[in-house]
Amino acid sequence: MSGGVDSSVTAAILLEYGYEVVGVTFRMFPWFNTKHLEDAKKVAEILNINHIVLDFCDVFEKEVINYFVNEYARGRTPNPCVVCNKKIKFGLALTHALKLGFDYLATGHYAKVIYDENLKRFLIKKASSRKDQSYCLYTLDQQQLAHAIFPLSDFEKPQIREKAKDIGLPIHDKPDSQDVCFIQGDYCDFIKKRIGPFEFGNFLDENGNVLGTHKGIFGYTVGQRKGLKIFSDKRLYVNSINAKENTIILGNSKKIKNLVASNLNFIPFDKLESPMRVSARTRYNCQESAATIIPITDNKEFKVNVSFDSEIKFAAPGQSVVFYDNDNVLIGGGTIE
């Protein structure tokens, strides 16, 4: 229970379904906003359920924050929510819950878990809601899915707020959390505190000509247009980042038809054995595009080539590419190389 409306109503719905419910709040970094903890405790009191707090600061620092900082240092764009779901919520927290004798871990994600009798596997489907969050859950394995419940899959966000109001929860109109939960203020300042001042470098065009000076590669991401502060008679975008050379390549809006993904996880099956038609999404809030995923082996590491039917805009290295079939079943995904 984060203290937000989604997790609060999740607890209420589970009570209606007849589950025995205990609320848990994870303390994941020392500067955690205690107001959220107070909100969670208040909701637990209203729902008349027990509430506990688990301190995961050390593991969160190691698994999520260090990953976040190191990816930016490599000129890549991290996806900390995906890592947190795998390592913390459905990793450390689920393990802890099972040891305490609980059967399931429920969250306020807008997604759906089903069991396929033919495949004998748990699957993730998109939520009926426009707020579908299945994109962030592609790393979960069969053991984790067997103990996962997502009660909000058939609700729209306004319905959840209305339900919270009807129950009498004071957080019914609490704003949604935004961006990265552990960042307070500018994320560049956050990174500076951990790895030191940024090293200035050159903006280059696609021919290697110097266009200006950037303030450190950590402040930019592939596809970025705003904030470049480069005078040009045409729109410029960040096309690529070279961490070793400390340079950023600018150009026209870059479009691609192919990308390679690694660190793969598939849900309906263990490994992709042959080409497969999918709908692919390269960012959480972007439209899906028809594509074929093709298994490849690169230095003994299994990867896939994602071949899109039509060109798509930008695919930032470090972000996730996620695959769906025609029935809105989450096939899996990986990290964009």
N, C-alpha and C positions, 0 to 999 in steps of 0.2 A: 504494500500500500504506500504509494508515493505521496499521498496527501492530495492528489488530483481527483478529478471527477470520475475518470474512467475506472481506475482501480477501486475507488470507493463503491461505485455502482456494481462492479464485478462482485465484490463481497456480498452486497445486498441480493443480487440475483442468485448467487450460490445458496444463500440461506433460503430463498424462496424454493429452490430446487430440492431442498432437504439435506444439503451437505452440512457437516460440522465444519465450521470455518474458524480459522485463526488468521488474523492479520499480521503481516510482517513488513517491516520497513528496513531497507538496507542502508546502512551508513557507509558510503563508498569513498568519501574523501573528507579530510579534516574540516574543510570549510563548508560542509553540508549545511544548507539553510534549515535552521531548526524550526522555522515556521511551517515547513512541509511536514516535519515530524509531529508537531503539535496538531496540525490538521488531521493527520492520519489517526492519531490517538483519539481525537474528538469524534471522528467518524466511527471508530471502533466502539467507543462508549455508547453512541447513539444506536448502533446496530447490536449492542450487547454481546460483543465477541471479545475474546482475548487478543491482546496485541503485544508483539515482541519486536525488539530491535536487534539486528545482527550487524556486527562491525566487519566489513569486508575491505577496509581501507588499504591494507597492505597488498592484498591480491589485486584489487582494482588498479592500484598504482602500477603494479608490475605488468598486468595483462592488458589493460586498456589505455591508461595515460601514457605509459612508455611507448606503446605501439603508436598512439596518436602522434606523439612528438617525433618519433623516429621516421615515420612515413613522410611527414613534412620535410624532415631533414634530407630525405632521398628525392625530393622533388615530386612526391606523389600526394594524392588526396585520400586521406584515411576515411574509414567508415566505422567509427567507434561503436555505434548502436548495434551493428551486426556482431562485432566481437564481444560486446557486453552480453548480448543474448546467449551466445554460445558458451562463454567462459564464466560469466557471473550468474545471471538469472537462471538459466537452465543447465549450468555447470555446477558451480560451488553451492548456490542456494538450493537447487533441487537435490543434490547429494545430501546436504544438511537436513532438508525436509524429510527425505526418506529414512535417514538415520533416526530421526525423532518419531518415526512411525506414521507420518502422513502418507497419503496415497497419491496426491496430486499437487502440482503447483499451478495456480491460476493467475493470469495476468490480464490487464486491460487492453491487450492487443486486439485489433480488429482483424481477425483471421479465423479460419475454421479448421479443426482437426477431425478427420474421419478415418474409419478403419475399412480397408478394402478387403473383402472376403476372398476375392479371386487372387489378389497379390499376396494376401496375408501380411500386409504392411499398413502402417499408419501413414496417412497422406495429409498434406496441407492444401486447403483450397482458399481462394480469395474470399474475403468477406463480402456479404451482400452490400455492405456499406460502401459509400464513396470514399470513406477514410481507410480503405483496405491497407493493412500493414504487413501483408505476407512477405513482401520484398525483404524485410529485415529478419526473417525467420528461416531463410533457406539453409543455414548451416546446421540446423537441428537434426539429430540422428533418431533412429527408431526407439532407442531406450528413452530419450528425452521426450519424444512425442507421445509415448505410451503413458506418460505421467503429466501431460500438459492439457490444460483446459482454457479455452478462450470464449467466455460467455457472451461477448459483445458482437459476435460475428454477424448477427442479423439485425443489428440496430444502427440507426444513423446517429451522429453526434447530438443533434438537437433532442432526440428522444432520450438519450442518456442524461442530458442536463435536466430535462423535464422530469424524468424519473427521480433524479437526485433531489429535485425541489419537492416533489410529492412526498418523498420519504422524510423530508425535513433535514437534509444534509446541508450545512452552511456553506459547503464548497461548490454548490450547484452552478454558480456563475464564476468560479475561479478560472482565470485565463489558462489556456493550454501552455505547457512548457514549450520553449522554443530552442532550436539549435542544440548545441552540445551541453549536456547537463552539468558538467564539471567546469565549464568556462564561465567566469564572471567578468564581463567586460570584453576586451579585444583579445582574440585568440593568439594574435602575434605576440602580445605582451606576455601571455601565458607561456608560450614557447621560449621566449627570450629568457625568462627567469630560470628555465631548466638547462638551456644549452648556450646561453650567452648572447651577446649582440649579433645582429645579422651582418653578414658581409655583403657590401654593395657589389653589384656586378652589372653586366651589360644586357640591355635589350637588343636583340638582333633581328633583322628581317630574314626571310627564308634563304637569302643569298649570302648571309653572314655579315651584312653591313650593320654597323652600330647605329641604333636609333635613339639611344638614351641610356639612362642608368636606373636600374631597379634597386629597391631598398632591402633586398634579401629574398631568396626564392620562397621562403616560408609564407610570404604574404600574398602568394599568387596560386591560382589553380588553372588547370587546362580548361579552356572555354571561357575564361574571364574576359570581360570587355571593359567594365567600369573600373576606375581607380588607377589606370595605367599612367595617366599624366604624360602622354606622348602626343605631340602635335602631328596630325596627319590629315590629309584631305579625304581619307577613307577610314571606315571603321576597322580597328585592329583588335584582334583577339589573341589570347595566349594559346599558341598551337602546341608547344611542348616546353618542357623544363629540363635542363641538363644540370643535374646537381654537381657532377664532377667538375664541369667547366664553370659553374656558377653563372650560367647564361639562361636567358628566357627568349624563346623564338616567338615573334609576333607575326601575324599574317591575317589573311581574310578568314571569314568564318569557315573553319575546317570541317569537311564532311568525310566520312569513312564508309566503307562497305564491309570491312573485315576487322576483327580484333581477336586477340588471343587471351584466354583466361586460364588461370591456374588456381591452386588451393580449392579444388572443386568438391562439391558435395551434391549427391543426388538422393532423392527421397523415394521414388517408386522402385528404384533399383540401385545396386551398389556401384556400378560402373557403366559408362556409356560405351557400348561395343561397336556401334555403327552409326552413320549419320542419322540425324533425327530432326524433323520439322518442329519448330517451336515459335512462340512469340517471346521476344527478348526485351528486357527493360534494363537500361544502363544507368538509371538514376531512380531514386525513390518516387519522384513526382513527375516522371516523364512518361509519354505514351509508349506503348509496346510496339515493336516492329517485327514483321515476319522475318524469320531467319532459319538457317540450317546450322546445327551444331555438329562438328566433325571431330572425332577423337584423334589426337596426335600424341606422339611421344617425343619429348625433347630432353635429351640427356637423362633418360630414365625417369623423368618426372612426367606424370600424366597431365595433359592439358587438352583444351578444346579450341578449335578455330570456330569463331562465330561469323558466319557469312550471311549478311543481310540482303534481302531482296532489293532494297532501295537504300540510297545513301542516308545516313543519319548524322546529326550534329554531334561532334565531340564525344569522346569517351575518356574520361579522366583516369589515368593509371592509378591504381589503388582503390578505386571505387568498385562496386559490385555489379556484375551483369547477372541477371536472374531470368530463368526460363519457365514458361508456362505452356500447357497444352491447350487444345480447343475447348476443354471442359473446365477451364480455370483452375486446373490442378497445378500446383507448384512442382515443377520437375527438379529444380535445383539451381545451382549458380556457382559463381567463382569470382576471383579477383582479377580485374582487368590489368593486363601486363603493360 
